[in-house]
């Protein structure tokens, strides 16, 4: 039997945490369920991460990094409308193939709002940094056009909400979207 290194175990925890937090949110997910998914004890989990908050932040940062990388790869060598269409299609494929990625994003926004409502800005600062990297990646792909970037990300947020709410691909609510981001039936 091959033993995993601490770094490999840490990666397993981040992956498991993304799934569990996506489905249960920050407050609804215990470290016990994450440890169980990975196949480690809770004490071992806390040797890898100092606490639940650190696990959530690592999972959130990974989520932002992966979405950013999808945009970066999709737009590579393209500009303007071609980049926009490619990023839209790549994001649609990402959330269709990995619905937990979408749910993790939604849970991040809820967790930041909840933390800040209780006076904790540090939590939001960490997550905003990852989101800003994504924003800047999209902005650069769209020729530093702030209006295009804002519109693209606004459509993306609406896609997130509609998909999270379960609107089916044939629903009329999708008719106003450009084709690249309309879900496939």
OpenMM code with the backbone's topology and positions (N, CA, C; nanometers):
from openmm import Vec3, app, unit

residues = "UNK UNK UNK UNK UNK UNK UNK UNK UNK UNK UNK UNK UNK UNK UNK UNK UNK UNK UNK UNK UNK UNK UNK UNK UNK UNK UNK UNK UNK UNK UNK UNK UNK UNK UNK UNK UNK UNK UNK UNK UNK UNK UNK UNK UNK UNK UNK UNK UNK UNK UNK UNK UNK UNK UNK UNK UNK UNK UNK UNK UNK UNK UNK UNK UNK UNK UNK UNK UNK UNK UNK UNK UNK UNK UNK UNK UNK UNK UNK UNK UNK UNK UNK UNK UNK UNK UNK UNK UNK UNK UNK UNK UNK UNK UNK UNK UNK UNK UNK UNK UNK UNK UNK UNK UNK UNK UNK UNK UNK UNK UNK UNK UNK UNK UNK UNK UNK UNK UNK UNK UNK UNK UNK UNK UNK UNK UNK UNK UNK UNK UNK UNK UNK UNK UNK UNK UNK UNK UNK UNK UNK UNK UNK UNK UNK UNK UNK UNK UNK UNK UNK UNK UNK UNK UNK UNK UNK UNK UNK UNK UNK UNK UNK UNK UNK UNK UNK UNK UNK UNK UNK UNK UNK UNK UNK UNK UNK UNK UNK UNK UNK UNK UNK UNK UNK".split()
positions = [
    Vec3(0.0841, -0.1183, 0.0000),
    Vec3(0.0000, 0.0000, 0.0000),
    Vec3(0.0890, 0.1252, 0.0000),
    Vec3(0.0619, 0.2151, -0.0907),
    Vec3(0.1389, 0.3381, -0.1029),
    Vec3(0.0806, 0.4426, -0.0092),
    Vec3(0.1664, 0.4995, 0.0722),
    Vec3(0.1212, 0.6036, 0.1651),
    Vec3(0.1273, 0.7398, 0.0959),
    Vec3(0.0291, 0.8222, 0.1266),
    Vec3(0.0278, 0.9576, 0.0717),
    Vec3(0.1145, 1.0480, 0.1581),
    Vec3(0.1767, 1.1433, 0.0919),
    Vec3(0.2522, 1.2453, 0.1648),
    Vec3(0.1534, 1.3418, 0.2294),
    Vec3(0.2033, 1.4222, 0.3209),
    Vec3(0.1172, 1.5222, 0.3850),
    Vec3(0.0590, 1.6173, 0.2803),
    Vec3(0.1391, 1.6516, 0.1794),
    Vec3(0.0899, 1.7426, 0.0749),
    Vec3(-0.0210, 1.6761, -0.0078),
    Vec3(-0.0049, 1.5489, -0.0370),
    Vec3(-0.1107, 1.4760, -0.1100),
    Vec3(-0.2366, 1.4651, -0.0244),
    Vec3(-0.2199, 1.4406, 0.1032),
    Vec3(-0.3336, 1.4328, 0.1951),
    Vec3(-0.4025, 1.5692, 0.2031),
    Vec3(-0.3211, 1.6740, 0.2107),
    Vec3(-0.3753, 1.8110, 0.2148),
    Vec3(-0.4589, 1.8381, 0.0906),
    Vec3(-0.4096, 1.7949, -0.0247),
    Vec3(-0.4844, 1.8110, -0.1497),
    Vec3(-0.6159, 1.7331, -0.1435),
    Vec3(-0.6122, 1.6143, -0.0880),
    Vec3(-0.7345, 1.5341, -0.0724),
    Vec3(-0.8358, 1.6049, 0.0163),
    Vec3(-0.7855, 1.6695, 0.1213),
    Vec3(-0.8744, 1.7428, 0.2124),
    Vec3(-0.9384, 1.8600, 0.1392),
    Vec3(-0.8603, 1.9325, 0.0614),
    Vec3(-0.9154, 2.0471, -0.0123),
    Vec3(-1.0241, 1.9996, -0.1083),
    Vec3(-0.9985, 1.8933, -0.1816),
    Vec3(-1.0975, 1.8396, -0.2766),
    Vec3(-1.2248, 1.7963, -0.2044),
    Vec3(-1.2077, 1.7242, -0.0949),
    Vec3(-1.3238, 1.6779, -0.0180),
    Vec3(-1.3998, 1.7959, 0.0405),
    Vec3(-1.3254, 1.8939, 0.0895),
    Vec3(-1.3889, 2.0118, 0.1491),
    Vec3(-1.4693, 2.0885, 0.0450),
    Vec3(-1.4192, 2.0964, -0.0774),
    Vec3(-1.4944, 2.1665, -0.1821),
    Vec3(-1.6302, 2.1002, -0.2020),
    Vec3(-1.6327, 1.9688, -0.2032),
    Vec3(-1.7594, 1.8966, -0.2217),
    Vec3(-1.8506, 1.9175, -0.1007),
    Vec3(-1.7968, 1.8963, 0.0167),
    Vec3(-1.8802, 1.9051, 0.1374),
    Vec3(-1.9301, 2.0469, 0.1639),
    Vec3(-1.8416, 2.1462, 0.1512),
    Vec3(-1.8857, 2.2837, 0.1716),
    Vec3(-1.9822, 2.3272, 0.0622),
    Vec3(-1.9619, 2.2825, -0.0602),
    Vec3(-2.0529, 2.3161, -0.1697),
    Vec3(-2.1936, 2.2705, -0.1363),
    Vec3(-2.2037, 2.1544, -0.0794),
    Vec3(-2.3353, 2.0950, -0.0518),
    Vec3(-2.3957, 2.1385, 0.0811),
    Vec3(-2.3101, 2.1688, 0.1802),
    Vec3(-2.3627, 2.1993, 0.3125),
    Vec3(-2.3364, 2.3395, 0.3633),
    Vec3(-2.2538, 2.4159, 0.2903),
    Vec3(-2.2206, 2.5501, 0.3360),
    Vec3(-2.1196, 2.5464, 0.4495),
    Vec3(-2.0726, 2.6629, 0.4862),
    Vec3(-1.9719, 2.6719, 0.5923),
    Vec3(-2.0293, 2.6255, 0.7254),
    Vec3(-2.1417, 2.6805, 0.7639),
    Vec3(-2.1982, 2.6468, 0.8945),
    Vec3(-2.2587, 2.5070, 0.8992),
    Vec3(-2.3019, 2.4554, 0.7870),
    Vec3(-2.3667, 2.3244, 0.7844),
    Vec3(-2.2737, 2.2078, 0.7595),
    Vec3(-2.1454, 2.2333, 0.7484),
    Vec3(-2.0492, 2.1271, 0.7209),
    Vec3(-1.9554, 2.1106, 0.8396),
    Vec3(-1.9450, 1.9899, 0.8884),
    Vec3(-1.8546, 1.9633, 1.0000),
    Vec3(-1.7193, 1.9161, 0.9478),
    Vec3(-1.6176, 1.9375, 1.0270),
    Vec3(-1.4859, 1.8852, 0.9896),
    Vec3(-1.4874, 1.7325, 0.9961),
    Vec3(-1.5756, 1.6776, 1.0758),
    Vec3(-1.5874, 1.5314, 1.0855),
    Vec3(-1.6278, 1.4711, 0.9508),
    Vec3(-1.7218, 1.5338, 0.8826),
    Vec3(-1.7666, 1.4800, 0.7541),
    Vec3(-1.6571, 1.4943, 0.6482),
    Vec3(-1.5778, 1.5993, 0.6559),
    Vec3(-1.4659, 1.6165, 0.5630),
    Vec3(-1.3610, 1.5091, 0.5896),
    Vec3(-1.3265, 1.4894, 0.7164),
    Vec3(-1.2285, 1.3867, 0.7525),
    Vec3(-1.2753, 1.2490, 0.7062),
    Vec3(-1.4021, 1.2222, 0.7258),
    Vec3(-1.4578, 1.0923, 0.6859),
    Vec3(-1.4480, 1.0730, 0.5345),
    Vec3(-1.4792, 1.1766, 0.4581),
    Vec3(-1.4718, 1.1676, 0.3113),
    Vec3(-1.3295, 1.1370, 0.2659),
    Vec3(-1.2309, 1.1957, 0.3348),
    Vec3(-1.0907, 1.1764, 0.2983),
    Vec3(-1.0375, 1.0428, 0.3510),
    Vec3(-1.0987, 0.9961, 0.4608),
    Vec3(-1.0501, 0.8724, 0.5218),
    Vec3(-0.9399, 0.8947, 0.6225),
    Vec3(-0.9480, 1.0091, 0.6921),
    Vec3(-0.8515, 1.0399, 0.7972),
    Vec3(-0.9276, 1.0744, 0.9247),
    Vec3(-0.8547, 1.0784, 1.0342),
    Vec3(-0.9168, 1.1182, 1.1606),
    Vec3(-0.9227, 1.2706, 1.1685),
    Vec3(-1.0119, 1.3206, 1.2529),
    Vec3(-1.0174, 1.4654, 1.2733),
    Vec3(-0.8858, 1.5200, 1.3287),
    Vec3(-0.8211, 1.4522, 1.4246),
    Vec3(-0.6923, 1.5037, 1.4718),
    Vec3(-0.5900, 1.5168, 1.3584),
    Vec3(-0.5896, 1.4207, 1.2659),
    Vec3(-0.4972, 1.4307, 1.1531),
    Vec3(-0.5347, 1.5490, 1.0647),
    Vec3(-0.6632, 1.5683, 1.0443),
    Vec3(-0.7113, 1.6820, 0.9645),
    Vec3(-0.6566, 1.8128, 1.0220),
    Vec3(-0.6561, 1.8223, 1.1546),
    Vec3(-0.6099, 1.9456, 1.2194),
    Vec3(-0.4579, 1.9550, 1.2264),
    Vec3(-0.3878, 1.8507, 1.1880),
    Vec3(-0.2428, 1.8626, 1.1690),
    Vec3(-0.2135, 1.9260, 1.0336),
    Vec3(-0.3065, 1.9065, 0.9395),
    Vec3(-0.2898, 1.9629, 0.8055),
    Vec3(-0.3404, 2.1070, 0.7972),
    Vec3(-0.4462, 2.1367, 0.8717),
    Vec3(-0.5089, 2.2696, 0.8726),
    Vec3(-0.5381, 2.3072, 1.0166),
    Vec3(-0.5191, 2.4346, 1.0532),
    Vec3(-0.5418, 2.4741, 1.1924),
    Vec3(-0.6883, 2.4722, 1.2364),
    Vec3(-0.7821, 2.4695, 1.1429),
    Vec3(-0.9224, 2.4682, 1.1810),
    Vec3(-1.0136, 2.4709, 1.0600),
    Vec3(-1.1407, 2.4686, 1.0869),
    Vec3(-1.2427, 2.4659, 0.9815),
    Vec3(-1.2318, 2.5877, 0.8898),
    Vec3(-1.2097, 2.7006, 0.9483),
    Vec3(-1.1986, 2.8243, 0.8695),
    Vec3(-1.0865, 2.8132, 0.7659),
    Vec3(-0.9717, 2.7617, 0.8078),
    Vec3(-0.8578, 2.7450, 0.7174),
    Vec3(-0.8910, 2.6463, 0.6057),
    Vec3(-0.9656, 2.5432, 0.6380),
    Vec3(-1.0057, 2.4458, 0.5359),
    Vec3(-1.0995, 2.5127, 0.4361),
    Vec3(-1.1957, 2.5887, 0.4870),
    Vec3(-1.2895, 2.6576, 0.3976),
    Vec3(-1.2166, 2.7574, 0.3081),
    Vec3(-1.1238, 2.8319, 0.3664),
    Vec3(-1.0481, 2.9283, 0.2861),
    Vec3(-0.9661, 2.8582, 0.1780),
    Vec3(-0.9038, 2.7470, 0.2109),
    Vec3(-0.8252, 2.6724, 0.1117),
    Vec3(-0.9156, 2.6197, 0.0003),
    Vec3(-1.0323, 2.5688, 0.0366),
    Vec3(-1.1274, 2.5187, -0.0631),
    Vec3(-1.1781, 2.6333, -0.1505),
    Vec3(-1.2053, 2.7466, -0.0904),
    Vec3(-1.2536, 2.8633, -0.1651),
    Vec3(-1.1474, 2.9177, -0.2586),
    Vec3(-1.0254, 2.9266, -0.2088),
    Vec3(-0.9162, 2.9737, -0.2932),
    Vec3(-0.8961, 2.8810, -0.4117),
    Vec3(-0.9048, 2.7507, -0.3878),
    Vec3(-0.8914, 2.6543, -0.4967),
    Vec3(-1.0038, 2.6706, -0.5982),
    Vec3(-1.1237, 2.6919, -0.5506),
    Vec3(-1.2378, 2.7130, -0.6397),
    Vec3(-1.2127, 2.8336, -0.7296),
    Vec3(-1.1727, 2.9439, -0.6706),
    Vec3(-1.1434, 3.0647, -0.7494),
    Vec3(-1.0309, 3.0394, -0.8490),
    Vec3(-0.9267, 2.9702, -0.8052),
    Vec3(-0.8140, 2.9404, -0.8939),
    Vec3(-0.8585, 2.8561, -1.0132),
    Vec3(-0.9426, 2.7577, -0.9874),
    Vec3(-0.9853, 2.6694, -1.0958),
    Vec3(-1.0749, 2.7416, -1.1963),
    Vec3(-1.1639, 2.8261, -1.1479),
    Vec3(-1.2477, 2.9039, -1.2396),
    Vec3(-1.1602, 3.0003, -1.3193),
    Vec3(-1.0670, 3.0648, -1.2509),
    Vec3(-0.9753, 3.1571, -1.3186),
    Vec3(-0.8971, 3.0845, -1.4268),
    Vec3(-0.8495, 2.9666, -1.3967),
    Vec3(-0.7721, 2.8895, -1.4941),
    Vec3(-0.8576, 2.8490, -1.6141),
    Vec3(-0.9839, 2.8186, -1.5912),
    Vec3(-1.0750, 2.7873, -1.7017),
    Vec3(-1.0855, 2.9081, -1.7943),
    Vec3(-1.1015, 3.0263, -1.7377),
    Vec3(-1.1092, 3.1483, -1.8192),
    Vec3(-0.9768, 3.1737, -1.8918),
    Vec3(-0.8673, 3.1558, -1.8220),
    Vec3(-0.7354, 3.1797, -1.8805),
    Vec3(-0.7111, 3.0859, -1.9989),
    Vec3(-0.7365, 2.9600, -1.9806),
    Vec3(-0.7134, 2.8630, -2.0883),
    Vec3(-0.8085, 2.8843, -2.2059),
    Vec3(-0.9346, 2.9132, -2.1757),
    Vec3(-1.0338, 2.9313, -2.2827),
    Vec3(-1.0013, 3.0520, -2.3696),
    Vec3(-0.9469, 3.1571, -2.3103),
    Vec3(-0.9235, 3.2811, -2.3845),
    Vec3(-0.7836, 3.2905, -2.4443),
    Vec3(-0.6999, 3.1922, -2.4159),
    Vec3(-0.5620, 3.1970, -2.4635),
    Vec3(-0.5558, 3.2133, -2.6155),
    Vec3(-0.4863, 3.3177, -2.6587),
    Vec3(-0.4691, 3.3446, -2.8010),
    Vec3(-0.5892, 3.4108, -2.8678),
    Vec3(-0.6926, 3.4405, -2.7913),
    Vec3(-0.8135, 3.5033, -2.8461),
    Vec3(-0.8282, 3.6439, -2.7897),
    Vec3(-0.9145, 3.7226, -2.8527),
    Vec3(-0.9464, 3.8526, -2.7957),
    Vec3(-1.0899, 3.8888, -2.8310),
    Vec3(-1.1370, 3.9937, -2.7675),
    Vec3(-1.2707, 4.0455, -2.7961),
    Vec3(-1.3810, 3.9412, -2.7834),
    Vec3(-1.4702, 3.9413, -2.8825),
    Vec3(-1.5864, 3.8524, -2.8803),
    Vec3(-1.5475, 3.7043, -2.8816),
    Vec3(-1.4373, 3.6721, -2.9493),
    Vec3(-1.3931, 3.5322, -2.9507),
    Vec3(-1.3555, 3.4871, -2.8089),
    Vec3(-1.2842, 3.5711, -2.7370),
    Vec3(-1.2462, 3.5384, -2.5993),
    Vec3(-1.3699, 3.5296, -2.5115),
    Vec3(-1.4605, 3.6241, -2.5275),
    Vec3(-1.5832, 3.6253, -2.4488),
    Vec3(-1.6633, 3.4979, -2.4709),
    Vec3(-1.6826, 3.4600, -2.5963),
    Vec3(-1.7590, 3.3402, -2.6293),
    Vec3(-1.6896, 3.2151, -2.5753),
    Vec3(-1.5579, 3.2091, -2.5899),
    Vec3(-1.4832, 3.0919, -2.5437),
    Vec3(-1.4904, 3.0788, -2.3915),
    Vec3(-1.4779, 3.1905, -2.3210),
    Vec3(-1.4857, 3.1856, -2.1748),
    Vec3(-1.6262, 3.1472, -2.1296),
    Vec3(-1.7276, 3.2008, -2.1961),
    Vec3(-1.8652, 3.1654, -2.1617),
    Vec3(-1.8921, 3.0174, -2.1802),
    Vec3(-1.8487, 2.9639, -2.2924),
    Vec3(-1.8696, 2.8216, -2.3209),
    Vec3(-1.7899, 2.7346, -2.2228),
    Vec3(-1.6677, 2.7753, -2.1910),
    Vec3(-1.5848, 2.6980, -2.0987),
    Vec3(-1.6449, 2.6982, -1.9582),
    Vec3(-1.6993, 2.8123, -1.9175),
    Vec3(-1.7611, 2.8188, -1.7849),
    Vec3(-1.8872, 2.7335, -1.7813),
    Vec3(-1.9657, 2.7395, -1.8873),
    Vec3(-2.0861, 2.6570, -1.8941),
    Vec3(-2.0485, 2.5093, -1.8818),
    Vec3(-1.9447, 2.4676, -1.9514),
    Vec3(-1.9002, 2.3284, -1.9445),
    Vec3(-1.8521, 2.2936, -1.8034),
    Vec3(-1.7805, 2.3851, -1.7409),
    Vec3(-1.7294, 2.3614, -1.6055),
    Vec3(-1.8427, 2.3335, -1.5080),
    Vec3(-1.9425, 2.4197, -1.5055),
    Vec3(-2.0486, 2.4009, -1.4060),
    Vec3(-2.1431, 2.2870, -1.4435),
    Vec3(-2.1496, 2.2528, -1.5714),
    Vec3(-2.2287, 2.1359, -1.6113),
    Vec3(-2.1574, 2.0073, -1.5691),
    Vec3(-2.0256, 2.0052, -1.5864),
    Vec3(-1.9470, 1.8866, -1.5531),
    Vec3(-1.9215, 1.8728, -1.4039),
    Vec3(-1.9167, 1.9845, -1.3332),
    Vec3(-1.8848, 1.9838, -1.1903),
    Vec3(-1.9781, 2.0802, -1.1162),
    Vec3(-2.1025, 2.0382, -1.0933),
    Vec3(-2.1982, 2.1278, -1.0263),
    Vec3(-2.1515, 2.1749, -0.8879),
    Vec3(-2.0670, 2.0958, -0.8232),
    Vec3(-2.0166, 2.1387, -0.6929),
    Vec3(-1.9303, 2.2641, -0.7039),
    Vec3(-1.8682, 2.2844, -0.8200),
    Vec3(-1.7879, 2.4053, -0.8401),
    Vec3(-1.8788, 2.5283, -0.8343),
    Vec3(-1.9936, 2.5188, -0.8961),
    Vec3(-2.0912, 2.6281, -0.8909),
    Vec3(-2.1407, 2.6477, -0.7479),
    Vec3(-2.1796, 2.5401, -0.6835),
    Vec3(-2.2325, 2.5512, -0.5479),
    Vec3(-2.1275, 2.6049, -0.4508),
    Vec3(-2.0018, 2.5668, -0.4710),
    Vec3(-1.8955, 2.6186, -0.3837),
    Vec3(-1.8843, 2.7698, -0.3986),
    Vec3(-1.8954, 2.8185, -0.5213),
    Vec3(-1.8915, 2.9637, -0.5407),
    Vec3(-2.0057, 3.0309, -0.4646),
    Vec3(-2.1243, 2.9753, -0.4769),
    Vec3(-2.2397, 3.0352, -0.4096),
    Vec3(-2.2199, 3.0336, -0.2577),
    Vec3(-2.1644, 2.9233, -0.2058),
    Vec3(-2.1400, 2.9143, -0.0614),
    Vec3(-2.0352, 3.0155, -0.0154),
    Vec3(-1.9384, 3.0439, -0.1021),
    Vec3(-1.8367, 3.1449, -0.0691),
    Vec3(-1.9022, 3.2803, -0.0464),
    Vec3(-1.9936, 3.3171, -0.1346),
    Vec3(-2.0576, 3.4482, -0.1237),
    Vec3(-2.1402, 3.4567, 0.0044),
    Vec3(-2.2103, 3.3499, 0.0374),
    Vec3(-2.2897, 3.3468, 0.1601),
    Vec3(-2.1981, 3.3554, 0.2822),
    Vec3(-2.0884, 3.2810, 0.2801),
    Vec3(-1.9966, 3.2801, 0.3951),
    Vec3(-1.9343, 3.4177, 0.4186),
    Vec3(-1.8992, 3.4868, 0.3104),
    Vec3(-1.8427, 3.6211, 0.3253),
    Vec3(-1.9468, 3.7155, 0.3852),
    Vec3(-2.0668, 3.7123, 0.3319),
    Vec3(-2.1727, 3.8005, 0.3835),
    Vec3(-2.1994, 3.7718, 0.5307),
    Vec3(-2.2038, 3.6453, 0.5669),
    Vec3(-2.2287, 3.6072, 0.7056),
    Vec3(-2.1153, 3.6524, 0.7972),
    Vec3(-1.9918, 3.6304, 0.7542),
    Vec3(-1.8769, 3.6709, 0.8355),
    Vec3(-1.8748, 3.8221, 0.8545),
    Vec3(-1.8998, 3.8945, 0.7469),
    Vec3(-1.8953, 4.0409, 0.7571),
    Vec3(-2.0108, 4.0958, 0.8392),
    Vec3(-2.1235, 4.0271, 0.8368),
    Vec3(-2.2361, 4.0704, 0.9202),
    Vec3(-2.2010, 4.0594, 1.0682),
    Vec3(-2.1090, 3.9690, 1.0997),
    Vec3(-2.0663, 3.9556, 1.2392),
    Vec3(-1.9368, 4.0312, 1.2683),
    Vec3(-1.8930, 4.1154, 1.1723),
    Vec3(-1.7778, 4.2013, 1.1949),
    Vec3(-1.6439, 4.1458, 1.1495),
    Vec3(-1.6429, 4.0325, 1.0830),
    Vec3(-1.5179, 3.9692, 1.0397),
    Vec3(-1.4891, 4.0045, 0.8940),
    Vec3(-1.4077, 4.1076, 0.8713),
    Vec3(-1.3722, 4.1486, 0.7343),
    Vec3(-1.2561, 4.0673, 0.6786),
    Vec3(-1.1738, 4.0124, 0.7648),
    Vec3(-1.0553, 3.9383, 0.7207),
    Vec3(-1.0930, 3.8189, 0.6329),
    Vec3(-1.1969, 3.7507, 0.6704),
    Vec3(-1.2456, 3.6347, 0.5951),
    Vec3(-1.2807, 3.6770, 0.4519),
    Vec3(-1.3566, 3.7841, 0.4387),
    Vec3(-1.3950, 3.8350, 0.3072),
    Vec3(-1.2770, 3.8857, 0.2275),
    Vec3(-1.1813, 3.9489, 0.2954),
    Vec3(-1.0624, 3.9985, 0.2257),
    Vec3(-0.9893, 3.8852, 0.1553),
    Vec3(-0.9758, 3.7725, 0.2224),
    Vec3(-0.9067, 3.6571, 0.1630),
    Vec3(-0.9815, 3.6064, 0.0400),
    Vec3(-1.1127, 3.5992, 0.0486),
    Vec3(-1.1907, 3.5482, -0.0649),
    Vec3(-1.2013, 3.6505, -0.1776),
    Vec3(-1.2065, 3.7775, -0.1427),
    Vec3(-1.2103, 3.8808, -0.2472),
    Vec3(-1.0820, 3.8815, -0.3293),
    Vec3(-0.9697, 3.8499, -0.2677),
    Vec3(-0.8422, 3.8472, -0.3403),
    Vec3(-0.8474, 3.7436, -0.4528),
    Vec3(-0.9007, 3.6268, -0.4253),
    Vec3(-0.9148, 3.5238, -0.5285),
    Vec3(-1.0113, 3.5664, -0.6373),
    Vec3(-1.1192, 3.6297, -0.5976),
    Vec3(-1.2181, 3.6744, -0.6957),
    Vec3(-1.1591, 3.7838, -0.7834),
    Vec3(-1.0771, 3.8702, -0.7274),
    Vec3(-1.0158, 3.9779, -0.8055),
    Vec3(-0.9167, 3.9238, -0.9082),
    Vec3(-0.8495, 3.8151, -0.8751),
    Vec3(-0.7617, 3.7527, -0.9743),
    Vec3(-0.8446, 3.7025, -1.0930),
    Vec3(-0.9599, 3.6454, -1.0630),
    Vec3(-1.0498, 3.6006, -1.1691),
    Vec3(-1.0971, 3.7213, -1.2515),
    Vec3(-1.1370, 3.8270, -1.1848),
    Vec3(-1.1820, 3.9483, -1.2525),
    Vec3(-1.0731, 4.0011, -1.3461),
    Vec3(-0.9512, 4.0104, -1.2942),
    Vec3(-0.8411, 4.0639, -1.3750),
    Vec3(-0.8083, 3.9739, -1.4937),
    Vec3(-0.8209, 3.8446, -1.4763),
    Vec3(-0.7982, 3.7512, -1.5872),
    Vec3(-0.8998, 3.7743, -1.6980),
    Vec3(-1.0256, 3.7886, -1.6606),
    Vec3(-1.1311, 3.8151, -1.7595),
    Vec3(-1.1085, 3.9514, -1.8249),
    Vec3(-1.0768, 4.0510, -1.7440),
    Vec3(-1.0552, 4.1868, -1.7965),
    Vec3(-0.9430, 4.1884, -1.8998),
    Vec3(-0.8338, 4.1215, -1.8695),
    Vec3(-0.7221, 4.1172, -1.9642),
    Vec3(-0.7606, 4.0429, -2.0923),
    Vec3(-0.8357, 3.9348, -2.0780),
    Vec3(-0.8793, 3.8589, -2.1957),
    Vec3(-0.9709, 3.9422, -2.2847),
    Vec3(-1.0413, 4.0361, -2.2242),
    Vec3(-1.1343, 4.1207, -2.2994),
    Vec3(-1.0713, 4.2557, -2.3330),
    Vec3(-0.9406, 4.2602, -2.3387),
    Vec3(-0.8710, 4.3814, -2.3804),
    Vec3(-0.8782, 4.4939, -2.2804),
    Vec3(-0.8858, 4.4612, -2.1520),
    Vec3(-0.8927, 4.5591, -2.0429),
    Vec3(-1.0182, 4.6457, -2.0500),
    Vec3(-1.1201, 4.5964, -2.1177),
    Vec3(-1.2463, 4.6679, -2.1299),
    Vec3(-1.3310, 4.6419, -2.0045),
    Vec3(-1.3413, 4.7431, -1.9195),
    Vec3(-1.4113, 4.7293, -1.7926),
    Vec3(-1.5600, 4.7025, -1.8138),
    Vec3(-1.6216, 4.7688, -1.9116),
    Vec3(-1.7637, 4.7474, -1.9372),
    Vec3(-1.7914, 4.6043, -1.9822),
    Vec3(-1.7099, 4.5532, -2.0740),
    Vec3(-1.7262, 4.4136, -2.1206),
    Vec3(-1.7043, 4.3165, -2.0052),
    Vec3(-1.6043, 4.3433, -1.9237),
    Vec3(-1.5742, 4.2564, -1.8098),
    Vec3(-1.6918, 4.2531, -1.7139),
    Vec3(-1.7442, 4.3702, -1.6842),
    Vec3(-1.8583, 4.3789, -1.5929),
    Vec3(-1.9787, 4.3055, -1.6497),
    Vec3(-2.0066, 4.3245, -1.7764),
    Vec3(-2.1202, 4.2573, -1.8380),
    Vec3(-2.0999, 4.1056, -1.8382),
    Vec3(-1.9803, 4.0602, -1.8734),
    Vec3(-1.9525, 3.9164, -1.8758),
    Vec3(-1.9729, 3.8553, -1.7374),
    Vec3(-1.9161, 3.9192, -1.6350),
    Vec3(-1.9281, 3.8649, -1.5002),
    Vec3(-2.0708, 3.8790, -1.4464),
    Vec3(-2.1413, 3.9822, -1.4862),
    Vec3(-2.2812, 3.9964, -1.4448),
    Vec3(-2.3653, 3.8835, -1.5039),
    Vec3(-2.3442, 3.8546, -1.6317),
    Vec3(-2.4132, 3.7406, -1.6931),
    Vec3(-2.3757, 3.6125, -1.6190),
    Vec3(-2.2478, 3.5990, -1.5878),
    Vec3(-2.2022, 3.4796, -1.5176),
    Vec3(-2.2695, 3.4622, -1.3828),
    Vec3(-2.2849, 3.5710, -1.3094),
    Vec3(-2.3525, 3.5629, -1.1798),
    Vec3(-2.4987, 3.5261, -1.1976),
    Vec3(-2.5623, 3.5803, -1.3003),
    Vec3(-2.7011, 3.5436, -1.3261),
    Vec3(-2.7111, 3.3961, -1.3653),
    Vec3(-2.6164, 3.3489, -1.4464),
    Vec3(-2.6122, 3.2058, -1.4792),
    Vec3(-2.6009, 3.1249, -1.3507),
    Vec3(-2.5114, 3.1658, -1.2608),
    Vec3(-2.4955, 3.0948, -1.1336),
    Vec3(-2.6270, 3.0856, -1.0578),
    Vec3(-2.6966, 3.1964, -1.0478),
    Vec3(-2.8225, 3.1993, -0.9738),
    Vec3(-2.9263, 3.1097, -1.0403),
    Vec3(-2.9421, 3.1219, -1.1714),
    Vec3(-3.0445, 3.0443, -1.2408),
    Vec3(-3.0162, 2.8947, -1.2362),
    Vec3(-2.8910, 2.8574, -1.2555),
    Vec3(-2.8555, 2.7154, -1.2486),
    Vec3(-2.8736, 2.6643, -1.1056),
    Vec3(-2.8303, 2.7432, -1.0069),
    Vec3(-2.8470, 2.7032, -0.8669),
    Vec3(-2.9937, 2.6832, -0.8315),
    Vec3(-3.0792, 2.7647, -0.8913),
    Vec3(-3.2224, 2.7548, -0.8634),
    Vec3(-3.2907, 2.6449, -0.9442),
    Vec3(-3.2172, 2.5829, -1.0346),
    Vec3(-3.2720, 2.4695, -1.1080),
    Vec3(-3.3526, 2.5031, -1.2314),
    Vec3(-3.3350, 2.6225, -1.2880),
    Vec3(-3.4056, 2.6540, -1.4120),
    Vec3(-3.3523, 2.5638, -1.5228),
    Vec3(-3.4394, 2.4901, -1.5853),
    Vec3(-3.4030, 2.3948, -1.6892),
    Vec3(-3.3646, 2.4667, -1.8183),
    Vec3(-3.2818, 2.4021, -1.9028),
    Vec3(-3.2316, 2.4657, -2.0250),
    Vec3(-3.3407, 2.5196, -2.1178),
    Vec3(-3.4554, 2.4556, -2.1195),
    Vec3(-3.5610, 2.5003, -2.2102),
    Vec3(-3.6475, 2.6129, -2.1521),
    Vec3(-3.6224, 2.6521, -2.0287),
    Vec3(-3.7037, 2.7573, -1.9661),
    Vec3(-3.6818, 2.8910, -2.0377),
    Vec3(-3.7857, 2.9689, -2.0477),
    Vec3(-3.7811, 3.0972, -2.1184),
    Vec3(-3.6836, 3.1973, -2.0580),
    Vec3(-3.6471, 3.1786, -1.9316),
    Vec3(-3.5574, 3.2728, -1.8655),
    Vec3(-3.4203, 3.2774, -1.9338),
    Vec3(-3.3839, 3.1713, -2.0082),
    Vec3(-3.2550, 3.1651, -2.0755),
    Vec3(-3.2548, 3.2342, -2.2119),
    Vec3(-3.3702, 3.2717, -2.2622),
    Vec3(-3.3792, 3.3207, -2.4004),
    Vec3(-3.3027, 3.4506, -2.4246),
    Vec3(-3.2782, 3.5295, -2.3238),
    Vec3(-3.2075, 3.6555, -2.3421),
    Vec3(-3.0566, 3.6434, -2.3365),
    Vec3(-3.0052, 3.5251, -2.3090),
    Vec3(-2.8605, 3.5047, -2.2988),
    Vec3(-2.8004, 3.4798, -2.4354),
    Vec3(-2.6737, 3.5222, -2.4531),
    Vec3(-2.6064, 3.4871, -2.5764),
    Vec3(-2.5842, 3.3358, -2.5758),
    Vec3(-2.5794, 3.2810, -2.6931),
    Vec3(-2.5845, 3.1357, -2.7104),
    Vec3(-2.4756, 3.0604, -2.6348),
    Vec3(-2.3567, 3.1148, -2.6247),
    Vec3(-2.2457, 3.0438, -2.5620),
    Vec3(-2.2724, 3.0078, -2.4160),
    Vec3(-2.3572, 3.0841, -2.3475),
    Vec3(-2.3817, 3.0532, -2.2078),
    Vec3(-2.5192, 2.9931, -2.1813),
    Vec3(-2.5971, 2.9733, -2.2852),
    Vec3(-2.7258, 2.9069, -2.2659),
    Vec3(-2.6987, 2.7596, -2.2346),
    Vec3(-2.7626, 2.7063, -2.1316),
    Vec3(-2.7397, 2.5647, -2.1007),
    Vec3(-2.7911, 2.4757, -2.2120),
    Vec3(-2.7292, 2.3606, -2.2241),
    Vec3(-2.7705, 2.2637, -2.3268),
    Vec3(-2.8775, 2.1733, -2.2701),
    Vec3(-2.9765, 2.1449, -2.3510),
    Vec3(-3.0857, 2.0570, -2.3071),
    Vec3(-3.0414, 1.9126, -2.3022),
] * unit.nanometer
topology = app.Topology()
chain = topology.addChain("A")
for resn in residues:
    res = topology.addResidue(resn, chain)
    for name in ("N", "CA", "C"):
        topology.addAtom(name, app.Element.getBySymbol(name[0]), res)
